[in-house]
Amino acid sequence: MDAFQRKCDLEGKTYTEIEVYSEILGKKSGYVRGLGRTVKPSPSSTLTTQSSDLQHQLAKARDEIEAMRAAREKDLQELAKKQAEMEATL
């Protein structure tokens, strides 16, 4: 902890008590180690990364749905064509 304080002094930065605990003890989803669940860690780039991943998955799912719709439409057109041919032979 002393090394961290010296580092902060050299850099001229000030940290809150929670930021110090987070920096020294590390973060864990849902709480800051050493302070329990009542103290939430500051938002991190993890949320941005998760959001980006979810957006990518959503775009991929939409593309798959569109491809399935196109395939279904093609199948329906083929069935309608076959039905017309069968009715013509009767």
Secondary structure by P-SEA (a helix, b strand, c coil): caaaaaaaaaacccccaaaaaaaaccccccccccccccccccccaaaaaaaaaaaaaaaaaaaaaaaaaaaaaaaaaaaaaaaaaaaaac
